[in-house]
Amino acid sequence: MSVPRLVIAAPSSGSGKTTVATGLMAAFAARGLAVSPHKVGPDYIDPGYHALATGRVGRNLDAYLCGEELIAPLFLHGARGCDLAVVEGVMGLFDGAAGQGELASTAQVAKLLRAPVVLVVDASSQSRSVAALVHGFASWDTGVRIGGVILNKVGSDRHEELLREALESVGVPVLGVLRRSVGLETPSRHLGLVPVAERGAAAVSAVRAMAAWVAEGCDLDALLALARGAGALSGAAWCAAEVTELPTHDHPSRLAEKGTSDADRVAETARPLIAVAGGPAFSFSYAEHTELLTAAGAEVVTFDPLRDEELPDGCVGLVIGGGFPEVYAGELSANERLRKSVAEFAERGAPIAAECAGLLYLCRELDGAPMCGVLEASARMSERLTLGYRDAVAVGDSVLAAAGTRMRGHEFHRTVVEPGAGADPAWGVLAPVRRVEGFVRRGVHASYLHTHWAAEPSVARRFTERCRTS
């Protein structure tokens, strides 16, 4: 399949690649192109801005969480039917999983996608030195094709002239020159940018401004031509229905053919209703999770723990992903009816899968504010950032995984849960430090680890089956 594509990378974090990538997505979408947005790494926040820019779901490409072999299939799945795909990198171009070479780096993903890279360079404190920097990045790994440079934070016409002169000897074309711009900064806090779900109209205005800024300073025609020069990718697109392999005899349509009584049973059990937490406090999720649950036979609905006072009618399973409950602890605590509903749901043994923010929500309290009380644990904010990839194995059987299931995860939080594991832990973390982590209690699986279910589709299949039979 041939999909025009670009990877937007940078020498380091803080160079402006998120703003540039989001602006490019929005600028091309404004031209009427169907733009597929992607983000290298486990980041949940940037894809929200990408989705706002393009009108399509932002998707992640993480070679550590999903494996190298899934990068191209997941990309093709997301980019199906699109005119252009824009992939925002992570950190510096060659930075990836600590101590593991190029694994999970932007450079690795660019090579797996056979995509040209556009390097966003913060030129604010340099002139001729920019040539050495770009030359170094262009020659470091010959498998990575640097197709052009976008110069960011250029101070003046004279500054631009000096930069262009210096880059003439490198042979890498300048595809954009962006002046320093006040007002384009996206607000940040303890874990990065403030998510789109919390900003509303302000986020829409910010993305519109990014598009105008990029359209004015970049050669969109040249960038599109570069993207169209990327060759075809071999192999098929990832398909949730194929990887879940729902048995034919369990499919709702087959059960309904057997008669009225079976059809009634289908309505109750064959498509179990799974509620997924959303809204400003729980905005972190991978699109593939919902797609896998649906393919496994579930009906998925979203609810907002900040506003909804009851769980959705008829739900038999609950997924509470990541987000910022610490920011909304007061409001979550004030929604006493929902907290009680969740506690009763858990007490019945109903399946609950909770990651990071979901773990905090299920604790007795968060920074002193009462939460659901499902787990005999308390959570609090911490000054210490916990960040990094993890190799893990399921310690015992749970609604999410059979004992011995190996998965890779990612931790990213400034909170602490005490104790850090229950009598029945969720995971045994194998690397970088051996320890047990999380909680398994009746139908509850709660953990700090963010995992990508595309890497292990049996997780979605198992959870859906537990919901069907609970």
TAZINOR-V185685 format. One record per residue. N is the residue number from 1. RES is the residue in three letters. PSI is psi in degrees with one decimal (NA if undefined). OMEGA is omega in radians with two decimals (* if undefined). NEAR is the number of other C-alpha atoms within 12 Angstrom. Layout:
# TAZINOR-V185685
N	RES	PSI	OMEGA	NEAR
N	RES	PSI	OMEGA	NEAR
This chain:
# TAZINOR-V185685
1	MET	135.0	-3.14	22
2	SER	117.7	3.11	28
3	VAL	117.6	3.04	35
4	PRO	134.7	-3.01	36
5	ARG	150.8	3.09	42
6	LEU	144.9	2.97	47
7	VAL	124.7	3.13	54
8	ILE	114.1	-3.05	51
9	ALA	-179.8	-3.14	51
10	ALA	160.5	3.08	42
11	PRO	-27.9	-3.11	37
12	SER	166.9	3.01	26
13	SER	152.0	3.11	22
14	GLY	6.4	-3.13	23
15	SER	-14.4	3.12	31
16	GLY	15.6	-3.04	39
17	LYS	-32.7	3.12	43
18	THR	-45.1	3.12	46
19	THR	-44.4	-3.13	44
20	VAL	-46.8	-3.12	53
21	ALA	-45.5	3.13	50
22	THR	-41.3	3.10	51
23	GLY	-40.6	3.10	43
24	LEU	-44.8	3.12	51
25	MET	-47.6	-3.10	52
26	ALA	-38.1	-3.14	42
27	ALA	-42.3	3.11	39
28	PHE	-37.7	3.10	37
29	ALA	-37.0	3.12	33
30	ALA	-22.3	3.06	23
31	ARG	-2.1	3.13	20
32	GLY	7.0	3.12	15
33	LEU	144.4	2.99	24
34	ALA	110.0	-3.01	30
35	VAL	128.0	3.10	42
36	SER	119.2	-3.09	45
37	PRO	137.5	3.14	50
38	HIS	154.9	3.12	54
39	LYS	127.7	3.06	48
40	VAL	135.2	3.07	50
41	GLY	-174.9	-3.01	44
42	PRO	5.3	-3.04	42
43	ASP	129.8	3.08	41
44	TYR	-21.7	-2.96	42
45	ILE	-48.9	-3.13	39
46	ASP	-40.9	3.12	44
47	PRO	-25.2	3.07	43
48	GLY	-41.3	3.07	39
49	TYR	-37.4	3.10	47
50	HIS	-42.5	-3.14	46
51	ALA	-39.2	3.11	37
52	LEU	-35.9	-3.12	37
53	ALA	-30.2	-2.98	43
54	THR	-19.3	-3.05	40
55	GLY	11.7	3.11	26
56	ARG	159.9	-3.14	29
57	VAL	130.0	3.04	31
58	GLY	135.0	-3.06	42
59	ARG	150.4	-3.12	42
60	ASN	148.7	3.06	49
61	LEU	101.4	-3.04	50
62	ASP	107.5	-3.08	47
63	ALA	-19.9	3.09	40
64	TYR	-50.4	-3.10	37
65	LEU	-37.4	-3.01	39
66	CYS	-18.3	-3.07	38
67	GLY	147.4	-3.11	27
68	GLU	-36.2	-3.02	25
69	GLU	-17.2	-3.12	25
70	LEU	-6.9	-3.08	31
71	ILE	-54.9	-3.13	43
72	ALA	-45.8	3.10	37
73	PRO	-41.9	3.11	30
74	LEU	-37.8	3.08	41
75	PHE	-48.2	-3.11	49
76	LEU	-34.1	3.07	34
77	HIS	-49.1	-3.11	33
78	GLY	-33.4	-3.03	39
79	ALA	2.9	-3.11	35
80	ARG	126.0	3.09	27
81	GLY	7.0	-3.09	20
82	CYS	157.4	3.11	27
83	ASP	-22.7	-3.04	28
84	LEU	142.8	3.01	41
85	ALA	133.6	3.08	48
86	VAL	123.6	-3.09	58
87	VAL	115.5	3.07	48
88	GLU	132.0	3.14	52
89	GLY	-175.8	3.13	50
90	VAL	139.6	3.12	41
91	MET	-143.8	3.04	30
92	GLY	159.0	-3.03	31
93	LEU	-42.6	-3.05	43
94	PHE	8.0	-3.13	36
95	ASP	131.5	3.13	27
96	GLY	-145.5	3.12	30
97	ALA	130.8	-3.05	32
98	ALA	127.3	3.06	18
99	GLY	13.2	-3.08	14
100	GLN	36.3	3.07	16
101	GLY	-133.0	-3.08	15
102	GLU	-0.9	-3.06	26
103	LEU	127.9	3.09	31
104	ALA	12.1	3.09	39
105	SER	162.4	3.04	39
106	THR	-38.7	3.14	48
107	ALA	-43.1	3.14	46
108	GLN	-45.2	3.14	43
109	VAL	-40.2	3.11	48
110	ALA	-39.8	3.13	46
111	LYS	-41.0	3.12	32
112	LEU	-30.0	3.13	37
113	LEU	-4.9	-3.08	44
114	ARG	48.3	-3.04	33
115	ALA	141.0	3.05	41
116	PRO	146.6	-3.11	41
117	VAL	134.2	3.00	47
118	VAL	120.9	-3.06	47
119	LEU	120.3	3.08	50
120	VAL	116.3	-3.06	46
121	VAL	124.4	3.01	43
122	ASP	105.4	-3.06	34
123	ALA	13.8	-2.97	38
124	SER	-26.8	-3.06	26
125	SER	30.9	-3.13	18
126	GLN	162.7	3.02	23
127	SER	-90.2	-3.08	28
128	ARG	-27.8	-3.14	24
129	SER	-20.5	3.14	22
130	VAL	-30.3	3.14	37
131	ALA	-41.6	3.12	30
132	ALA	-41.1	3.14	23
133	LEU	-51.0	-3.10	28
134	VAL	-40.0	3.10	42
135	HIS	-41.7	3.13	28
136	GLY	-45.1	3.13	20
137	PHE	-36.0	-3.11	34
138	ALA	-27.1	-3.05	32
139	SER	-9.3	-3.05	18
140	TRP	-44.1	-3.13	18
141	ASP	108.2	-3.07	18
142	THR	-12.8	3.07	16
143	GLY	-11.7	3.11	22
144	VAL	123.8	-3.12	31
145	ARG	110.0	3.04	38
146	ILE	106.4	-3.05	41
147	GLY	-11.5	-3.13	37
148	GLY	171.5	-3.11	40
149	VAL	139.7	2.93	47
150	ILE	119.1	-3.12	47
151	LEU	121.0	-3.08	48
152	ASN	152.4	3.09	39
153	LYS	44.3	3.08	34
154	VAL	132.1	-2.95	30
155	GLY	-30.5	-3.02	23
156	SER	173.4	3.08	19
157	ASP	-40.5	3.14	15
158	ARG	-41.0	3.09	13
159	HIS	-45.3	3.11	26
160	GLU	-42.3	-3.14	30
161	GLU	-43.8	3.13	19
162	LEU	-41.2	-3.14	22
163	LEU	-44.2	-3.13	39
164	ARG	-41.5	3.12	32
165	GLU	-43.3	-3.11	21
166	ALA	-36.2	-3.06	26
167	LEU	-12.7	3.13	31
168	GLU	-34.6	-3.08	21
169	SER	-14.4	-3.06	17
170	VAL	-29.8	-3.14	27
171	GLY	14.0	3.08	20
172	VAL	118.2	-3.05	33
173	PRO	146.0	3.02	32
174	VAL	116.0	-3.07	37
175	LEU	-0.7	3.11	35
176	GLY	146.6	3.05	34
177	VAL	116.7	-3.06	38
178	LEU	125.4	3.12	41
179	ARG	158.1	3.02	28
180	ARG	134.5	-3.07	26
181	SER	124.6	3.08	22
182	VAL	134.4	3.10	13
183	GLY	-8.7	3.12	16
184	LEU	-9.4	-3.10	28
185	GLU	132.5	3.09	22
186	THR	131.8	-3.08	28
187	PRO	144.2	-3.12	18
188	SER	166.1	2.99	15
189	ARG	-150.7	-2.88	13
190	HIS	-20.9	3.12	20
191	LEU	19.9	3.10	27
192	GLY	-150.7	-3.10	22
193	LEU	150.4	3.02	25
194	VAL	126.7	-3.06	29
195	PRO	155.1	3.11	36
196	VAL	-41.2	-3.07	35
197	ALA	-21.9	-3.11	29
198	GLU	-11.8	-2.98	28
199	ARG	-20.7	3.07	24
200	GLY	-127.7	-3.07	18
201	ALA	-29.7	3.13	13
202	ALA	-36.8	3.11	22
203	ALA	-39.2	3.10	29
204	VAL	-45.4	3.13	28
205	SER	-39.0	-3.14	23
206	ALA	-43.7	3.14	29
207	VAL	-37.3	3.09	41
208	ARG	-39.6	3.12	31
209	ALA	-38.3	3.08	28
210	MET	-42.2	-3.13	40
211	ALA	-43.8	-3.13	35
212	ALA	-41.0	3.14	30
213	TRP	-46.0	-3.13	33
214	VAL	-42.0	-3.13	40
215	ALA	-34.2	3.14	31
216	GLU	-36.1	-3.01	20
217	GLY	-11.3	-3.06	28
218	CYS	152.4	3.07	34
219	ASP	90.1	-3.07	26
220	LEU	-35.0	3.12	31
221	ASP	-43.5	3.13	17
222	ALA	-39.1	3.11	22
223	LEU	-40.3	3.12	39
224	LEU	-39.5	3.10	33
225	ALA	-40.3	3.09	20
226	LEU	-43.2	-3.14	31
227	ALA	-38.3	-3.11	36
228	ARG	-14.0	3.10	24
229	GLY	-7.9	3.10	22
230	ALA	135.8	-3.09	28
231	GLY	178.2	3.13	20
232	ALA	150.9	3.05	20
233	LEU	134.7	3.13	24
234	SER	160.9	3.10	18
235	GLY	172.5	-3.07	19
236	ALA	158.3	3.05	22
237	ALA	147.3	3.05	26
238	TRP	142.8	-3.13	28
239	CYS	118.7	-3.10	25
240	ALA	-39.8	-3.12	32
241	ALA	-37.6	-3.11	26
242	GLU	-41.2	-3.05	19
243	VAL	-21.7	3.09	27
244	THR	-27.5	3.07	33
245	GLU	56.5	3.09	23
246	LEU	121.5	-3.12	30
247	PRO	139.8	-3.08	20
248	THR	-40.1	-3.07	14
249	HIS	-15.4	3.11	15
250	ASP	-6.7	-3.04	26
251	HIS	136.1	-3.08	26
252	PRO	-38.8	-3.09	29
253	SER	-36.3	3.14	21
254	ARG	-41.0	3.13	17
255	LEU	-37.5	-3.11	24
256	ALA	-25.9	-3.13	22
257	GLU	-16.7	-3.00	17
258	LYS	-15.0	3.13	17
259	GLY	173.7	-3.03	13
260	THR	-45.0	-3.09	12
261	SER	-41.1	3.09	13
262	ASP	-36.7	3.13	20
263	ALA	-38.8	3.08	20
264	ASP	-39.4	3.12	17
265	ARG	-36.2	3.10	22
266	VAL	-45.1	-3.10	28
267	ALA	-31.3	-3.08	22
268	GLU	-36.9	-2.95	24
269	THR	-28.4	-2.99	31
270	ALA	-33.1	3.05	35
271	ARG	78.4	-3.10	36
272	PRO	141.0	-3.14	37
273	LEU	117.2	3.13	39
274	ILE	124.2	3.14	42
275	ALA	130.9	3.14	39
276	VAL	125.2	3.14	38
277	ALA	138.1	3.11	41
278	GLY	-156.4	-3.12	32
279	GLY	-178.7	-3.04	30
280	PRO	-32.7	-3.07	33
281	ALA	-19.6	-3.07	36
282	PHE	65.9	-3.01	40
283	SER	2.1	-3.08	38
284	PHE	118.0	3.07	43
285	SER	153.6	3.01	40
286	TYR	132.9	-3.10	37
287	ALA	-32.3	-3.09	32
288	GLU	-24.0	3.14	35
289	HIS	-48.5	3.10	38
290	THR	-39.6	3.13	37
291	GLU	-38.6	3.12	32
292	LEU	-42.2	3.10	36
293	LEU	-43.0	3.12	45
294	THR	-44.2	3.14	33
295	ALA	-30.1	3.13	31
296	ALA	-3.6	3.04	42
297	GLY	7.3	-3.10	39
298	ALA	157.3	2.91	42
299	GLU	127.0	-3.03	33
300	VAL	130.0	3.07	32
301	VAL	155.4	-3.14	26
302	THR	142.3	3.03	28
303	PHE	158.8	-3.08	29
304	ASP	108.9	-3.12	29
305	PRO	-14.4	3.08	46
306	LEU	-26.1	-3.00	32
307	ARG	-36.9	-3.07	24
308	ASP	129.9	-3.08	25
309	GLU	-8.0	3.09	22
310	GLU	154.5	3.00	25
311	LEU	152.5	-3.14	34
312	PRO	140.2	3.14	26
313	ASP	130.9	3.04	17
314	GLY	0.0	-3.10	23
315	CYS	139.9	-3.12	33
316	VAL	-0.3	3.10	39
317	GLY	154.5	-3.04	48
318	LEU	129.6	3.06	49
319	VAL	121.3	3.13	50
320	ILE	104.3	-3.07	43
321	GLY	-152.0	-3.04	46
322	GLY	173.5	3.12	43
323	GLY	-146.5	-3.04	42
324	PHE	62.1	3.10	45
325	PRO	-24.6	3.12	45
326	GLU	-28.5	3.10	38
327	VAL	-28.9	-3.06	30
328	TYR	24.4	-3.06	27
329	ALA	-41.8	-3.13	33
330	GLY	-46.4	-3.13	23
331	GLU	-40.5	3.11	27
332	LEU	-40.9	3.13	37
333	SER	-37.4	-3.11	33
334	ALA	-23.5	3.13	21
335	ASN	69.1	-3.01	27
336	GLU	-35.2	-3.12	25
337	ARG	-42.0	3.14	21
338	LEU	-40.7	3.11	30
339	ARG	-42.9	3.11	33
340	LYS	-39.4	3.12	27
341	SER	-42.6	3.12	28
342	VAL	-42.2	3.14	42
343	ALA	-43.6	3.12	29
344	GLU	-37.9	3.11	21
345	PHE	-45.5	3.13	31
346	ALA	-38.3	-3.11	33
347	GLU	-27.9	3.09	21
348	ARG	-8.2	-3.11	19
349	GLY	13.1	-3.14	26
350	ALA	147.1	-3.11	38
351	PRO	129.4	3.07	41
352	ILE	125.1	3.04	47
353	ALA	118.3	-3.06	50
354	ALA	130.3	3.12	46
355	GLU	127.2	2.99	43
356	CYS	-94.8	3.12	45
357	ALA	-38.6	3.09	48
358	GLY	-38.8	3.06	47
359	LEU	-47.1	-3.13	52
360	LEU	-40.5	-3.10	54
361	TYR	-30.8	-3.12	57
362	LEU	-9.6	-3.14	51
363	CYS	171.3	3.07	43
364	ARG	-42.0	-3.07	28
365	GLU	158.5	3.07	32
366	LEU	112.8	-3.07	37
367	ASP	40.0	3.09	27
368	GLY	-13.1	3.13	18
369	ALA	127.8	-3.14	29
370	PRO	133.6	3.05	31
371	MET	-148.1	-3.00	42
372	CYS	-24.6	3.10	37
373	GLY	21.6	3.11	30
374	VAL	-34.7	-3.10	39
375	LEU	144.3	3.07	43
376	GLU	69.5	-3.10	27
377	ALA	155.9	3.10	31
378	SER	149.1	-3.11	30
379	ALA	148.0	3.09	37
380	ARG	157.5	3.05	32
381	MET	152.5	3.14	27
382	SER	151.8	3.07	17
383	GLU	-18.2	-3.07	12
384	ARG	130.1	3.07	14
385	LEU	125.4	3.01	16
386	THR	119.3	-3.01	21
387	LEU	132.0	3.02	22
388	GLY	163.5	3.07	28
389	TYR	152.4	3.14	36
390	ARG	140.2	2.92	33
391	ASP	131.5	-3.03	31
392	ALA	159.8	3.07	36
393	VAL	139.9	3.11	31
394	ALA	123.0	-3.08	35
395	VAL	-41.7	3.14	31
396	GLY	-179.5	3.10	26
397	ASP	143.8	3.06	27
398	SER	178.4	3.11	33
399	VAL	-16.7	-3.07	39
400	LEU	-34.2	-3.03	48
401	ALA	147.2	3.03	37
402	ALA	150.6	3.10	26
403	ALA	134.6	3.14	22
404	GLY	-7.6	3.11	18
405	THR	125.4	3.12	26
406	ARG	133.0	3.08	30
407	MET	157.1	3.00	38
408	ARG	141.7	-3.11	35
409	GLY	-178.6	3.13	41
410	HIS	134.2	3.06	34
411	GLU	138.9	3.12	32
412	PHE	95.8	-3.09	32
413	HIS	159.5	3.01	34
414	ARG	43.3	3.10	28
415	THR	164.6	3.10	31
416	VAL	135.3	3.04	33
417	VAL	130.3	-3.11	35
418	GLU	120.8	-0.05	25
419	PRO	164.0	-3.09	22
420	GLY	-11.9	3.13	31
421	ALA	150.9	3.11	31
422	GLY	-176.4	3.09	28
423	ALA	-33.1	3.02	20
424	ASP	96.9	-3.10	26
425	PRO	158.1	3.08	32
426	ALA	-47.2	-3.05	44
427	TRP	148.8	2.84	44
428	GLY	111.5	-3.13	34
429	VAL	124.7	-3.06	32
430	LEU	-30.2	-3.11	21
431	ALA	146.5	0.13	22
432	PRO	-17.2	3.13	21
433	VAL	132.4	3.13	14
434	ARG	130.4	3.11	14
435	ARG	168.0	2.99	20
436	VAL	154.9	-2.98	30
437	GLU	143.8	3.00	38
438	GLY	-174.4	-2.98	45
439	PHE	136.0	2.93	46
440	VAL	119.4	-3.12	39
441	ARG	111.9	-3.06	33
442	ARG	-115.3	-3.11	29
443	GLY	5.4	-3.03	36
444	VAL	133.6	2.95	44
445	HIS	111.1	-3.06	48
446	ALA	133.5	-3.03	50
447	SER	158.0	3.01	49
448	TYR	-20.4	-3.00	46
449	LEU	126.0	2.92	43
450	HIS	126.8	3.10	43
451	THR	158.8	3.11	48
452	HIS	110.7	-3.00	41
453	TRP	-17.7	3.08	37
454	ALA	-27.0	3.13	41
455	ALA	-24.5	-3.12	34
456	GLU	77.9	-3.06	29
457	PRO	-18.7	3.12	36
458	SER	-23.0	3.12	32
459	VAL	-49.2	3.14	35
460	ALA	-39.4	-3.13	42
461	ARG	-44.2	-3.12	38
462	ARG	-44.2	-3.11	33
463	PHE	-42.9	-3.14	44
464	THR	-41.4	3.14	47
465	GLU	-37.9	3.10	36
466	ARG	-36.8	3.09	39
467	CYS	-35.7	-3.11	39
468	ARG	-32.7	-3.03	33
469	THR	-0.7	-3.09	23
470	SER	NA	*	27
